Amino acid sequence: MKKYLKLLGKKLSELRFRDKLTISYILLITVPAIVIGIKYYNTSSQIILENASKHIYEIVKKDNQIIDNRLNKLQESTLSTISNVELYTLLNAMRTDDEMQLIQMDKRIKEILNQYFIENGDIFSANLLTSYYAFGSNNVSISQEKVLDSNVYKDAKQAQGGLVWIPNYEVSEIVKSGEILNNNFNNFFAAARTINSTYFQNGSIHYMSEGIERPVLLINVKVDMFNSVFADSLPVTGAYTFVLSQDGRVISPTQSNHIKSYEDSDWFQHALLQKSGSSITTIAGKKLLVCFDRMQTTGWITAAFVPYDQLIVNLSNLRTYTLYLSIFLMVLSVIIAYLLSGWLTNPIKKLLVATHLIGIGKFTTKIPVVSDKEFSFLFTKFNQMNEKIQQLITENYEVKLREKEAEIMALNLQLNPHFLYNTLNIINWMAMDKNQDDISRMIMSLSTMLEYTVHNKKEIVPLREDMKWLKGYLHIMSTRYEGIFGVQIEIDPSLDSCTVPKLFLQPIIENSIIHGFELLETGGMIQIVGWNNESTVHFTVQDNGKGMDENQKKNIMNDDSEHVGISNIDKRIKLLFGQEYGISIDSQVGVGTSVHIVFPFRKFETSVDNF
């Protein structure tokens, strides 16, 4: 494929410019026409699909209402049955070891059940199930042993009197062994509920005896009830309707060559979430429109499947029309392209020549502006672009020169600190040789401070490195102002790796020493406290100096103030971390000053040089 594309590109490159322009116009006209045609076809398909979806959905909704009405009637009949006073009287008088009485009771209970269910043609059988006898309909001979182990009986018992809807199951699960049912009535769905221990009569509550077993009312409903509702309801050829349980099993139709379960299907998962709606899906390689609605009574889903190709069968004529339109536009585009290409070729040739000259470095090339409005604008912009390119090249060259000069200056600056470090080390050894420990410590603190400030060009550093520098600074200042002030440092060790602005505490401490303690001869104290408050870091520098009034506090944050270092730290914090962070000052004249710093907690990463 790549070989053929390369060959096609080569052939096109060998064509005259006029031929290329002709082909371009052909594509320019035909491609949008084809795209519009396809878009029109797809839009029409979408409209048809939306209308069909709405219509099919209304049918499914109506069918579900009919089914819900029938099932509500059945549900009301079960409520009437379990409220029957005579039924409770019979159950209370039941002797499970008297077979003759059980037969007589069966006849009477059957009459009671028929009273509520015999007229409902959807019901196959109605039974009252116990561990010792199965009362009710003779349509099936129920086995007590099978009943007690069946899911139908267990689910009803677990519901504790609530109505349970059971998807289609084979009656062979509960009938006596060897009994054969008609195939047309071998699959059912069921409604079951346990008869409670209380009932109402004449406004009073009556209780069933404690020793009486609570029977299960089981109503077997023909699955054909669904088929009778769905018959001929869908007007599209090949469409069909299913009823599915909440776990995706097909309840109706029971005899089908289709998939037995849709539990893992995307459309079914969508239906469980939406409860009602439609979607497009593919089943067994066939694209289908699925419209679904959930029953109010059972929670089961009714889904209508409509073949997608049957919905758009009438769009074949539209495809033919789109094809003829494309051919016509192609012929028209050839004619228009041939006429326009000749008119456009001459100005474009000028543009190509000028572009070639610029490509070989002749940036002084200019194209004479023609009277034609479009090309006049194009040539003017081309000339302006050329001038801009020439200007950018000059500026770039000058920037490169300045960068080289800066590199040379930086190398020169690195030589002087190197000489200074060697000199300080020599003085340090001389001081140690003379047992001048205080002088040695001063020199080591100064050397550490110089190395940190000169070699560390980072804007942000870990707190442990900044505190190392600060302790050297405090040693020098304590020696200089000996006896005037002391320092207490209480910083949470977990902040050692915290990211902080370089030298952020020094201007504040310097302000306390020089300005706060200027009237003191002794007794000054600086407290430096740092702690972590979840996502933010807090530092407080507090002194017991002379303090400040409100005007001094406002002026200290101005650039024109003599305390410019503090305002600079505040600006750096805001630039690095955001406007919501920075410095706040609390001070009282004659009491002292407290400076509070806050910014976000971020662990320092050695690979990060800048924020």
KAHU-V727086 format. One record per backbone hydrogen bond with DSSP energy under -1.0 kcal/mol. NH is the residue of the N-H (numbers start at 1). CO is the residue of the C=O. Records with the same first field share a line. If there is no record, write none. Layout:
NH=CO, CO
This chain:
5=1
6=2
7=3
8=4
9=5
10=6
11=7
12=8
13=9
14=10
15=12
20=16
21=17
22=18
23=19
24=20
25=21
26=22
27=23
28=24
29=25
30=26
31=27
33=29
34=30
35=31
36=32
37=33
38=34
39=35
40=36
41=37
42=38
43=39
44=40
45=41
46=42
47=43
48=44
49=45
50=46
51=47
52=48
53=49
54=50
55=51
56=52
57=53
58=54
59=55
60=56
61=57
62=58
63=59
64=60
65=61
66=62
67=63
68=64
69=65
70=66
71=67
72=68
73=69
74=70
75=71
76=72
77=73
78=74
79=75
80=76
81=77
82=78
84=81
88=84
89=85
90=86
91=87
92=88
93=89
98=95
102=98
103=99
104=100
105=101
106=102
107=103
108=104
109=105
110=106
111=107
112=108
113=109
114=110
115=111
116=113
117=113
118=114
120=117
123=120
124=220
125=220
127=218
128=135
129=216
130=133
135=128
137=126
143=174
147=143
148=144
150=147
154=150
155=151
156=152
157=153
158=154
159=155
160=157
162=159
164=192
166=190
169=188
171=186
173=170
174=171
175=171
176=141
179=176
185=182
186=183
188=169
189=221
190=166
191=219
192=164
193=217
195=215
199=206
201=204
204=201
206=199
208=197
212=209
216=129
217=193
218=127
219=191
220=125
221=189
222=122
225=222
226=223
228=224
229=225
230=226
231=227
233=230
239=236
240=305
242=303
243=252
244=301
245=249
248=245
250=260
251=243
252=243
262=248
265=262
269=265
270=266
271=267
272=268
273=269
274=270
275=271
277=292
279=290
281=288
283=286
286=283
288=281
289=306
290=279
291=304
292=277
293=302
294=275
295=300
299=295
301=244
302=293
303=242
304=291
305=240
306=289
308=287
312=308
315=312
319=315
320=316
321=317
322=318
323=319
324=320
325=321
326=322
327=323
328=324
329=325
330=326
331=327
332=328
333=329
334=330
335=331
336=332
337=333
338=334
339=335
340=336
341=337
344=340
345=341
348=344
349=345
350=346
351=347
352=348
353=349
354=350
355=351
356=352
357=353
358=354
359=355
360=356
361=358
362=357
363=361
365=362
376=372
377=373
378=374
379=375
380=376
381=377
382=378
383=379
384=380
385=381
386=382
387=383
388=384
389=385
390=386
391=387
392=388
393=389
394=390
395=391
396=392
397=393
398=394
399=395
400=396
401=397
402=398
403=399
404=400
405=401
406=402
407=403
408=404
409=405
410=406
411=407
412=408
413=409
414=410
417=413
418=414
419=415
420=416
421=417
422=418
423=419
424=420
425=421
426=422
427=423
428=424
429=425
430=426
431=427
432=428
433=429
434=430
435=432
436=431
437=435
440=436
441=437
442=438
443=439
444=440
445=441
446=442
447=443
448=444
449=445
450=446
451=447
452=448
453=449
454=450
455=451
456=452
457=455
461=500
463=498
464=496
466=462
467=463
468=464
469=465
470=466
471=467
472=468
473=469
474=470
475=471
476=472
477=473
478=474
479=475
480=476
481=477
484=481
486=524
488=526
490=528
492=530
495=492
496=493
498=495
499=602
500=461
502=459
504=501
509=505
510=506
511=507
512=508
513=509
514=510
515=511
516=511
517=512
520=517
524=484
526=486
527=542
528=488
529=540
530=490
531=538
533=536
536=533
537=599
538=531
539=597
540=529
541=595
542=527
543=593
546=516
553=549
554=550
555=551
556=552
558=555
561=558
566=563
567=563
568=564
569=565
570=566
571=567
572=568
573=569
574=570
575=571
576=572
577=573
578=574
581=578
582=598
584=596
586=594
588=592
590=546
591=588
592=588
594=586
595=541
596=584
597=539
598=582
599=537
601=535
604=497
608=605
